[in-house]
Amino acid sequence: MVPITNGEVAEDLAVYMRDSEQQQTALGVGVSIEPDGTCGAAGGFFVQCLPFTGDDTVEIIEKNIKSLPSITELLSSGVSLEDITARILDGIGCSPGAEVKTPVYGPCGDVHLRPRMLKAVASIPPAEILETIEDVGCMEVTCEFCRETIQFSKEDLTQLLV
């Protein structure tokens, strides 16, 4: 067990990786909150050295990370993930066109999403479902992860009440 050292997510995770996993790790996370309370940008980096990484390479990465503005500042100013990566690996080399992975939350898609959404709708009190059928005739549910909207017909909703 590794105690929380200061409450900063990235720093505490780095301490955990160092003390528990014995891995040289650097993390940076940030989030930019808009005046209306919504998330303007969020992201971060995770750099972990392989066992054979030389001390000179580690020193270059540490120097590069220390010279970076905060991740929140970088993301808020529109710096791309590719540019952040290039800054962290400056002097070491970075493969051009390195793959950027877009997070996938799910499984989404109609075949997986519809049954999950139907279970959520089934948790609504029957009186509210009946009221929705009478007032609107259908119900739409939007996945907070993929933003896909699934529409449940009057027949779908009526089957839940049986």
N, C-alpha and C positions, 0 to 999 in steps of 0.2 A: 504494500500500500504506500502510495506517495501522497503526502499532504498538499493541499492547495497552498501555494506560496504567497500569491498577492491578488488573486481574483481576476487577473488579466488572462483571457482564454488562451491566447497564443503563447504567452510566457509560461503559464502553468502546464500546457501540453508539452512544450519544449523541455521543461524540467522533468516531466514524467518520462519522456522518451530518453532523456539522458540517464536518469536515476534508475528507472525500472527496466527499460529495454536496452540500455547501454548503446544508444544510437545517437550519433551527432546529428542534430536536427535543428533547423531554423524554421519558424513559422511566423507568418504575419497575416492578420485578419483585420478587416475593417468594414464598416457600414456607414453609409451616409443617409441621414434622415432628413427628408424634406420638411418645410415649414408646416405642411398639412399632416405630418406624422407618418407619411408613407415612406417606403424604402426607395431612395434614389439610386443607390448602387451598393453592392455588397460583393466581397470576394476576398481572396487571399492567396498566399503561396505556402508551399510545404517543400522544403529542401532537405534531403537526407543524404548524407555521404555514404558511399559504399565502403566496405572495410579496407579496401586497398587505396583509398583516396589519400594523396600526399598532403603533408602539412602546408605546403605552398598553395595548393589549390584551396584548402580550407580557409587560409588567410585571405585569399582573393575574394572568396564568397562572403566572408565576414565583413571585409572592408566595403564591398559593394552594398550589402544589406544595410550596414550602418549609415551609408551615404544616402540611402533612399528617404524620401519624405514618407509620411505615414501612408499606409495602404488606402485609408479613407481619402486622403488628399489626392493620391494618384487616380483612384477610381472616379472621384468627383470631378476631376479635371479632364476626364475622358481618355486617360492613358490606357492603351489596349493591354490585354494579357500578354500578348507577344512582346510588347515593349518592356513590360515589367520583367518578364523572363530574361530578355536580352540584357537588361540592366543588372539583374542578379548574377548572370553568368558572364558579364563583361570581362574580357581578359582570359577566359577559359575556352569559350567557344560554345555556340549554340547552333544546332542544325536549323538551317533556314526551312521555313514551312513546317515546323514541328506541329504535331497534331494538337489541336485544341478540342477538348472534350466538353460538350455541353451536358450539364447534369440532366439525368433522366430520373424523374420521380414516378414511381408507379408500381406495378405496371399500369399504364394508362391505355388508351385505345378502347374502342367500344366493347370489344369482347371481354375485357377485364373490368373496365370502368362501370359499365351499365349494371352488372350484378352487385358491385360494391355500393354504387349509388342507391340501388333499390333497397339494399339492407339499411342504408341511412334513412331513406324515406320511410321505411317500415317502422323506424323508431319514433316517428312523429305520432302524437296521439290521434286515434281514429277520428275524433270530432274535427280536428284541424284538417285532416285529409278530406273528409266529407265537405267541409266548408270550402276548401280549395276547388274540389270538383264542381260544386255548385256555382262558385264565383268566377272561376277561370276556365274550368274544364280540363286543365292539364297542369303539370308541374315541371318546371325546369330546375335542374341542379347543375352547378358549375364546379368543376374540379379546381381546387385552389392551387394545385401544382401545375397541371398542363393547360389550364384555362378552357378545357373542352366543356361544352354544355350538352347535357343529355336531357331530352324531353320525355316525360312519362305521360302517356295518354290517359284519358278517362278510364279506359279498359285496364291499363296497367295499375292504376291507383285503386280501382274497384277490386281487382284480384287480391290486393294486399289486405282488404277488409274482410275477405271471406275466411 
